[in-house]
């Protein structure tokens, strides 16, 4: 189970850097995340399979989203605010 949580945390971190347009090139991003370039590309491909419109912008030297998207993983109370996540994970 811990592997799943770590993968989600990695996706969240990549998502944050993409939103900031601060990933750098693939080698820099892999180094920043302390993962291999192969694992980086596998994770980006997983994000794409989840419908993340990720491209690499050569001009910005950063991965970016082609369209405005959001990523959220967690549970919330149905009776409460559906936008309020509970910290069940972590």
N, C-alpha and C positions, 0 to 999 in steps of 0.2 A: 504494500500500500504506500509506503514511503516513496517509492519510485514514481508513482502517479502524482503525488503532491509535489515532488521536486520538478517534474515535467511541467506541471501547471505553473509553478513559481517561475520557471525559466521562460515560459510563454508570456507570463505577465511582465517580466523584466524586458524582454524583447519588444513587446507591445509598447511599453513606456518609452523606450529609446526610439522606436519608430515614430511615435507621436511627437517626440521632441526633434525629429530629424537629426538625431545625434548618434546613429549607429556606427558611423565611419564605414570603411570598407570591410568586406567579410573577414579578413585576417585580423583587423583591429577589433571588430566586434567579438570574434571568438576569443581573442586574448582578454578582452575586458570581462567577458562572462566566464573565463577560465574553463572553456570547453574546446574541443577540437573543431576545426572547420567543417569536418564531416558531420559532427553532431549538430552544428549550427544549421547546416543545410537540411538535415533531416527534420529538425524542429521547425524551420521555416516551411518546409513542404507539408508538415502536419498542420501548421497554421493555415496554409492554403487549402488543404483538404477540409478545414473547418470554415471555408469561404472567406478567409482574409485576403483581400486584394493587394498582396505585397509585390512590389517591384523594386528594383535597384535603380536609383537615380544617379547617373554618372556625374551630372553637373553638381549635385549636392554631396556626392560621395556618401550616400546614406540610403538605407532601405526606407521606403515610404509606402503609404497606402494610396492606391489609385482613387479610392472613394472613402468617404467618411464612414467609419465602422466603430463599433464598440465591442469590448471583450469583458465578460464578467463570468466568474465561476464561484458558486457558493449557494447557500440555502437562505431562504427568507421565510418569515411567517406569512401565511396567506391572509390572516386577519389584519396584519399590520401593513406598513408601507412596503409595497413590493420592490421599491428601489433601495430599501435598507437591508444590507447583507448582515448576517450574523457571523461572527468569527468562529464557526465550527471547525474550520481547517486551520491548522497552524498552531 
